């Protein structure tokens, strides 16, 4: 979910469709995009990207309730829903009708659109001269006022969402990390033997929350991070710390996105057995930053390495159910630790 600092006004469906990639930061594919608006002039307050439901039953009561709660918290009084599909948009007509039925009692549904193969139309419009079944040409070359404002605010567009997940691609394992991880693992084993594990954990937390760990990770910090995230108290304390820190930043989403990017650089060169914890944490940060699709990519990386990794399964289920990010945040930041 992306919440805008500055409210952007959208004038008409064509301008909205031209602006959506700048709201999201990428061109949507096989997605349901919800653009929440408010006021007489349809000012955009948040945008959300959800995996496209293939069946009506995927839009269940939990999905609808979470969507309604998100809209209420945003202050929106209406929405535009946009289905981005690869083929045959008419097959989703029944899903659009269900969405309309479930949402319209509480929010003004401005429109429900489909986009397919550079064409678009409204599911709610039955006028063939306005919205023919084959769709209207999607014109994105002429920038709208909203698009220009978003560009000036620093919003850019990747070619497609898959381009954004490239930063998580595993490259070559950095072999220099292995002896460093082993060194820190021996220190941890010694602390466990001497019953000073809490001291070891607090030391890792201190190193990994220092300003240097945010700005420029070196190989020793890489190794500390990879081993530290295998220790549940350290991992959970780091997640809670950064989620809490984000709330006092001018742009909380950007702070969490930057942490995720920094940690992704470590994940790319990590030995295989250390990838599930760090990729799952990246998923948490991306989810909390409103980047649901990137969160899904990261958690899929984790589960590909370890299908039974508990936190990855938990985050995957939360994403599948449409759980709003703040429900996780509110519960998770109640975790107390003596180090922060």
ZIURDA-V259266 format. One line per field, one symbol per residue. ss: DSSP state (H for helix, E for strand, C for the rest). phi: phi as a letter, one per 40 degrees, with the letter a starting at -180 (. if undefined). psi: psi as a letter, one per 20 degrees, with the letter a starting at -180 (. if undefined). Layout:
ss->???
phi->???
psi->???
//
This chain:
ss->CEEEEEEEECCCHHHHHHHHHHHHCECCCCEEEEEEEECCCCEEEEEEEEECCCCHHHCCHHHHHHHHHHHHHHCCCEEEEEEECCCCHHHHHHHHHHHHHHHCCCCEEEEEEEEECCEEEECCCCCCCCCCCCCEECCCCCCCHHHHHHHHCCCCCECCHHHHHHHHCCCCCCCHHHHHHHHHHHHHHHHHHCCCHHHHHHHHHHHHCCHHHHHCCCHHHHHHHHHHCCCHHHHHHHHHHHHHHHCCCCCHHHHHHHHHHHHHHHHCCCCHHHHHHHHHHHHHHHHHCCCHHHHHHHHHHHHHHCCCCHHHHHHHHHHHHCCCHHHHHHHHCCCCCCCC
phi->.bbccbcbcbbgcccccccddcccgaccbfbbbbbcbagcbfccbabbbbdcccbcccccccdcccccccccccgcbaabbbcbbcafccccdcccccdccccccbbcccabbbbafgbaabcccbccccbcdcgbccbbcccccccccccccgcbbcdacccccccccccbdcccccccccccccccccccccfbccccccccccccbcdccccacbcccdcdcccdcccddcdcccccccccddcbccbdccccccdcccccccdcbcddcccdcccccccccccccgbcccccccccdccccacbcccccccccccccgdcdccccccccccbacbb
psi->ppppgpppppnqhghghhhghhghjroqplqoppoprqrhjmpphqqqpqppphqhihmahgggghgghggghijqjarpppoorhqmhhijghhhhgggghhihhqoogqorqpplkqqrphipjohhgmqhirqpoojhoprgggghhghjjprprgrhhhhihiippcppohihghgghghhhgghghghjlkhhggghgggggijqhhhhgnprhghgggggghiiogggghhgggghgghhijqhngghghhggggghhhghhjqqgijhgghhghgggggghjjmhghgggghhgghhhnijoghghghghgghikpqhhggghghiipqqjh.
//
